[in-house]
Amino acid sequence: MLHRDPEHLAEHLPTLRLMLRPMDTLEALAASLVPALSRALPDGISVSVEPAQAQPGSGSLPGQAIPSLALTLATTPPRDGVARDLEELFRALSTPVIGRIRDSAFHLDLRNLETAEPLLALVDELAERAAGAFA
């Protein structure tokens, strides 16, 4: 029945809702996450916001991309080993967080995160694990 009400599809389909979010919503999401993640990670690892391209459909829409934003966690200068360590650290959280490594940095695409709360709920655990991993 959703096809009969296309104006309200995004209300009923979470994936479509996330794909259609405006960039200013992602910017606000990023702004709410950067300070908390920066505090949770050790000195020497910076958290910044960079333009990104989300790829919808797990390959069902090859060549298609949706403008997005990513939180980028990196050292200066970037080091591959640290990016891999960050990837492992985030995957090992009680709720695994999946990102990708590109240009020797760990990237978390914000297009698929509806609110900041799920990631903010992991900040204390992240800080504890990061202190042990990067000691």
C-alpha positions in Angstrom: 0.0 0.0 0.0 3.0 2.3 0.4 3.2 2.8 -3.3 -0.2 4.6 -3.2 1.2 7.3 -0.9 4.7 8.2 -2.3 4.9 11.5 -0.4 5.0 9.6 2.9 7.3 6.7 1.9 10.3 8.1 3.9 8.1 8.0 7.1 7.6 4.3 6.7 11.0 3.2 5.2 14.0 3.9 7.4 16.5 3.3 4.6 14.8 5.8 2.3 14.5 8.3 5.2 18.3 8.1 5.8 19.1 8.4 2.2 17.1 11.5 1.7 18.3 13.4 4.8 19.6 16.9 4.0 23.3 17.7 4.5 22.5 20.2 7.3 21.1 17.4 9.3 24.3 15.5 8.9 26.3 18.6 9.8 24.4 19.0 13.0 24.9 15.3 13.8 28.6 15.6 13.2 28.8 18.7 15.4 27.2 16.8 18.3 29.6 13.9 18.0 33.0 15.5 17.4 33.6 16.8 20.9 32.6 13.6 22.7 34.7 11.4 20.4 37.7 13.8 20.7 37.5 13.5 24.5 37.3 9.7 24.3 40.3 9.2 22.1 43.9 9.7 23.2 46.0 12.7 22.4 47.4 12.5 18.9 44.2 11.2 17.3 42.1 13.9 15.8 38.4 13.8 14.9 37.3 15.9 12.0 34.4 16.1 9.6 35.0 15.5 5.9 32.8 15.2 2.8 32.0 11.6 1.9 30.0 9.6 -0.7 27.6 7.0 0.6 27.0 4.0 -1.7 23.4 2.8 -1.6 22.3 -0.7 -2.3 25.3 -2.8 -1.4 26.2 -2.9 -5.1 22.7 -2.9 -6.5 23.2 0.6 -7.7 26.7 0.5 -9.1 28.2 4.0 -9.7 25.5 5.7 -7.7 26.6 7.8 -4.7 24.8 10.1 -2.2 26.7 13.1 -0.8 27.4 12.5 2.9 29.7 13.5 5.7 32.1 11.3 7.6 33.8 11.6 10.9 37.5 11.1 10.2 39.8 9.8 12.9 43.5 10.1 12.2 46.9 10.9 13.4 49.2 13.6 12.0 50.8 12.5 9.9 48.3 9.7 9.1 49.5 6.2 10.0 48.0 3.0 8.6 48.5 1.0 11.8 46.6 3.5 13.9 43.7 3.5 11.4 43.5 -0.3 11.6 43.7 -0.2 15.4 40.8 2.3 15.4 38.8 0.1 13.2 39.3 -2.9 15.5 38.6 -0.7 18.5 35.2 0.4 17.2 34.2 -3.1 16.0 35.0 -4.5 19.5 32.6 -2.1 21.2 29.5 -3.7 22.9 27.6 -2.4 19.9 30.0 -2.7 17.0 30.5 0.4 15.0 31.6 -0.2 11.4 33.6 2.3 9.4 36.2 2.1 6.7 39.9 2.9 6.2 40.9 5.3 3.5 44.0 7.4 3.1 45.4 6.0 6.4 42.4 7.3 8.4 39.3 5.7 9.9 36.1 7.1 8.5 32.6 6.8 10.0 29.9 7.8 7.4 27.1 9.6 9.1 24.5 8.9 6.4 23.3 5.8 8.2 23.3 7.1 11.7 19.9 8.5 12.5 20.7 10.2 15.8 23.8 10.8 17.8 22.6 8.9 20.9 23.7 5.3 19.9 27.2 6.4 19.4 27.3 8.8 22.4 26.1 5.9 24.5 29.4 4.1 23.7 31.7 7.0 24.5 32.7 5.9 28.0 33.4 2.4 26.8 35.3 3.8 23.9 37.4 5.9 26.2 38.2 3.0 28.4 39.1 0.7 25.6 41.1 3.4 23.8 43.2 4.1 26.9 44.2 0.4 27.0 44.7 0.0 23.3 46.9 3.1 22.8 48.7 3.1 26.1 
